[in-house]
Amino acid sequence: MCKYYFVVVVLAWASREVLANKTDNPLLIDQLAINQQQWFTYNAVKESEIQQKIVRIERSIEERLTAMQSKLAYALHELQTIMGNQSVETLEKLRISHRINPALFQKIGTRRFYIEKENKQNWFGASNVCRQLGGHIATIQDEQEFNEIFSRTPAGVFWIDISAMFKNGHFASSLTGRSPPFFKWKKEEKANKYDCVNVYNKEMYNEQCFNTHLFICQAEQWD
């Protein structure tokens, strides 16, 4: 922009010199008028280009916000599905659901778990599948249980019941609403960049909830 201001200053100075000297040279005056017109035309074109860029940027921001709102609406719908609309009076606080299939849930340590080895889901889908099986996406109680479970899993990434969606960015269990009893983060991993937690190679990572992975279910539906 400095060079544009310089041109204007030069034109103004030249005009001032012409008037000061009271020149009667019509060619010089005409040339100054032509130069000024060209400058104003060029300036108008640049302003139009800048305005068009601003409009494109605003449109891009609006599109991104719309996409983000759609994702948030989907997440809210999935969470409502997971949590259900059942009243307190209808909830049977049984530690082991009568709907689980004993052939699917194997005993590991003192509890029973289902290890999904083929069907990949996002975190919400994994939670729903576990509920359909009569259980809940798994919360790991301690390091011994953690090691016993993941010594029986094939290579891969597995969703577990830790997320930061329910308590304003603090990682918690969707089953209890409290901080999970056990963490084993990959070194320097706990950066809270994403909401959901999975396990890979016996270490925990936080990741986008919409990514698809295998998962672990537990037989318990209630704390």
C-alpha positions as CSV (number, residue, x, y, z in Angstrom):
1,M,0.0,0.0,0.0
2,C,3.0,2.4,0.6
3,K,3.7,2.6,-3.2
4,Y,0.1,3.7,-3.8
5,Y,0.3,6.5,-1.3
6,F,3.6,7.5,-2.9
7,V,2.0,7.9,-6.3
8,V,-0.8,10.0,-4.8
9,V,1.7,12.2,-3.1
10,V,3.7,12.7,-6.3
11,L,0.6,13.5,-8.2
12,A,-0.5,16.0,-5.6
13,W,2.9,17.6,-5.5
14,A,3.0,17.9,-9.3
15,S,-0.4,19.5,-9.3
16,R,0.7,22.0,-6.7
17,E,3.8,22.9,-8.8
18,V,1.6,23.5,-11.8
19,L,-0.8,25.8,-9.9
20,A,2.1,27.6,-8.1
21,N,3.8,28.4,-11.4
22,K,0.5,29.2,-13.0
23,T,1.4,27.2,-16.0
24,D,-0.7,27.3,-19.1
25,N,0.5,24.0,-20.5
26,P,-2.7,22.1,-21.2
27,L,-0.8,18.9,-22.1
28,L,0.7,18.6,-18.6
29,I,-2.6,19.3,-16.9
30,D,-4.3,16.7,-19.1
31,Q,-1.7,14.1,-18.3
32,L,-2.1,14.7,-14.6
33,A,-5.8,14.3,-14.9
34,I,-5.3,11.0,-16.8
35,N,-2.9,9.7,-14.2
36,Q,-5.2,10.6,-11.4
37,Q,-8.1,8.8,-13.1
38,Q,-6.0,5.7,-13.7
39,W,-5.0,5.7,-10.0
40,F,-8.6,5.9,-8.8
41,T,-9.7,3.2,-11.2
42,Y,-6.9,0.9,-10.0
43,N,-7.7,1.6,-6.4
44,A,-11.4,0.7,-6.9
45,V,-10.4,-2.6,-8.6
46,K,-8.1,-3.5,-5.6
47,E,-10.9,-2.7,-3.1
48,S,-13.3,-4.9,-5.1
49,E,-10.8,-7.8,-5.0
50,I,-10.2,-7.4,-1.3
51,Q,-14.0,-7.4,-0.7
52,Q,-14.4,-10.6,-2.7
53,K,-11.6,-12.2,-0.7
54,I,-13.4,-11.2,2.5
55,V,-16.7,-12.7,1.2
56,R,-15.0,-16.0,0.4
57,I,-13.3,-16.2,3.8
58,E,-16.7,-15.5,5.5
59,R,-18.4,-18.2,3.4
60,S,-15.6,-20.7,4.3
61,I,-16.0,-20.0,8.0
62,E,-19.8,-20.4,7.8
63,E,-19.4,-23.8,6.1
64,R,-17.0,-25.0,8.7
65,L,-19.3,-23.8,11.5
66,T,-22.2,-25.6,9.9
67,A,-20.2,-28.8,9.6
68,M,-19.1,-28.5,13.3
69,Q,-22.8,-28.0,14.4
70,S,-23.8,-31.1,12.5
71,K,-21.1,-33.2,14.2
72,L,-22.2,-31.8,17.6
73,A,-25.8,-32.5,16.9
74,Y,-24.9,-36.1,15.9
75,A,-22.8,-36.5,19.1
76,L,-25.7,-35.2,21.2
77,H,-28.1,-37.6,19.6
78,E,-25.8,-40.6,20.1
79,L,-25.2,-39.7,23.7
80,Q,-29.0,-39.4,24.3
81,T,-29.4,-42.9,22.7
82,I,-26.7,-44.3,24.9
83,M,-28.0,-42.9,28.1
84,G,-31.6,-43.6,27.2
85,N,-34.7,-41.9,28.6
86,Q,-35.6,-44.6,31.2
87,S,-36.9,-43.3,34.5
88,V,-35.2,-44.0,37.8
89,E,-38.1,-46.3,38.8
90,T,-37.5,-48.7,35.9
91,L,-33.7,-49.1,36.3
92,E,-32.7,-52.4,37.8
93,K,-29.4,-51.8,39.5
94,L,-28.0,-55.3,38.8
95,R,-24.3,-55.7,38.7
96,I,-24.5,-58.3,36.0
97,S,-27.3,-57.9,33.4
98,H,-29.5,-60.9,32.8
99,R,-29.4,-60.1,29.0
100,I,-25.7,-60.8,28.5
101,N,-24.6,-63.8,26.5
102,P,-22.2,-65.9,28.7
103,A,-20.6,-67.4,25.6
104,L,-19.5,-63.9,24.5
105,F,-18.4,-62.5,27.8
106,Q,-15.3,-64.3,29.0
107,K,-14.1,-64.2,32.6
108,I,-10.9,-62.2,32.9
109,G,-9.7,-61.8,36.5
110,T,-12.7,-61.3,38.7
111,R,-15.0,-59.9,35.9
112,R,-16.4,-60.7,32.5
113,F,-15.5,-58.9,29.3
114,Y,-16.3,-59.1,25.6
115,I,-13.4,-58.3,23.2
116,E,-14.6,-57.1,19.7
117,K,-12.0,-58.4,17.2
118,E,-13.6,-57.6,13.9
119,N,-16.4,-55.0,13.9
120,K,-14.9,-51.4,14.1
121,Q,-17.1,-48.6,15.5
122,N,-16.7,-45.0,16.5
123,W,-16.8,-44.5,20.3
124,F,-20.6,-43.9,20.2
125,G,-21.2,-47.0,18.1
126,A,-19.0,-49.1,20.4
127,S,-21.0,-48.0,23.4
128,N,-24.3,-48.9,21.7
129,V,-23.0,-52.4,20.7
130,C,-21.9,-53.1,24.3
131,R,-25.4,-52.1,25.6
132,Q,-27.1,-54.2,22.9
133,L,-25.0,-57.2,24.2
134,G,-26.3,-56.5,27.7
135,G,-23.2,-54.8,29.1
136,H,-21.3,-51.5,28.9
137,I,-18.2,-50.2,27.2
138,A,-15.4,-51.3,29.6
139,T,-13.9,-49.3,32.5
140,I,-10.5,-50.8,33.6
141,Q,-10.2,-51.1,37.3
142,D,-6.5,-51.5,37.9
143,E,-3.2,-52.4,36.2
144,Q,-3.5,-56.1,36.8
145,E,-6.9,-56.2,35.1
146,F,-5.6,-53.9,32.3
147,N,-2.7,-56.3,31.6
148,E,-4.9,-59.4,31.7
149,I,-7.4,-58.0,29.2
150,F,-4.9,-56.7,26.7
151,S,-2.8,-59.8,26.9
152,R,-5.8,-61.5,25.2
153,T,-6.5,-58.9,22.5
154,P,-5.1,-59.1,18.9
155,A,-3.0,-56.2,17.6
156,G,-5.1,-53.1,17.1
157,V,-6.7,-50.1,18.8
158,F,-9.6,-50.6,21.3
159,W,-12.1,-48.0,22.6
160,I,-12.7,-48.1,26.4
161,D,-15.0,-46.1,28.7
162,I,-13.0,-42.9,29.2
163,S,-14.1,-39.7,27.7
164,A,-14.1,-35.9,28.3
165,M,-17.5,-35.3,26.9
166,F,-19.5,-35.5,30.1
167,K,-17.6,-33.3,32.6
168,N,-16.4,-30.1,30.9
169,G,-13.2,-31.5,29.5
170,H,-12.3,-33.7,32.4
171,F,-11.8,-37.4,31.6
172,A,-14.5,-39.6,33.3
173,S,-16.4,-42.8,32.9
174,S,-19.8,-42.6,31.2
175,L,-21.0,-45.4,33.5
176,T,-20.2,-43.7,36.8
177,G,-19.7,-40.1,35.9
178,R,-16.5,-40.2,38.0
179,S,-12.8,-40.2,37.1
180,P,-11.8,-43.7,36.0
181,P,-9.9,-45.7,38.7
182,F,-7.0,-46.4,36.3
183,F,-5.0,-44.6,33.6
184,K,-2.0,-45.6,31.7
185,W,-1.2,-42.8,29.3
186,K,1.3,-43.0,26.5
187,K,4.2,-40.8,27.7
188,E,3.4,-37.1,27.1
189,E,0.0,-38.1,25.6
190,K,-2.5,-36.5,28.1
191,A,-2.9,-33.3,26.2
192,N,-6.7,-33.2,26.2
193,K,-6.7,-32.5,22.4
194,Y,-9.6,-34.9,21.9
195,D,-12.5,-36.3,23.9
196,C,-12.3,-40.1,23.7
197,V,-9.7,-42.6,24.9
198,N,-8.5,-45.8,23.4
199,V,-5.8,-48.4,24.1
200,Y,-3.0,-49.3,21.7
201,N,0.0,-51.5,22.5
202,K,-1.1,-51.4,26.2
203,E,-1.0,-47.6,26.4
204,M,-3.8,-45.1,26.4
205,Y,-4.3,-42.3,23.8
206,N,-6.9,-39.6,23.4
207,E,-8.5,-39.4,20.0
208,Q,-11.4,-38.0,18.0
209,C,-14.5,-39.9,19.0
210,F,-15.7,-40.4,15.4
211,N,-12.7,-42.5,14.4
212,T,-13.5,-46.2,14.1
213,H,-11.7,-48.9,16.2
214,L,-12.3,-52.2,17.9
215,F,-13.5,-52.1,21.5
216,I,-13.9,-53.8,24.9
217,C,-17.2,-54.3,26.7
218,Q,-17.8,-55.3,30.3
219,A,-20.7,-57.4,31.6
220,E,-21.7,-54.8,34.2
221,Q,-24.3,-52.2,33.3
222,W,-24.3,-50.4,36.6
223,D,-21.8,-49.2,39.1
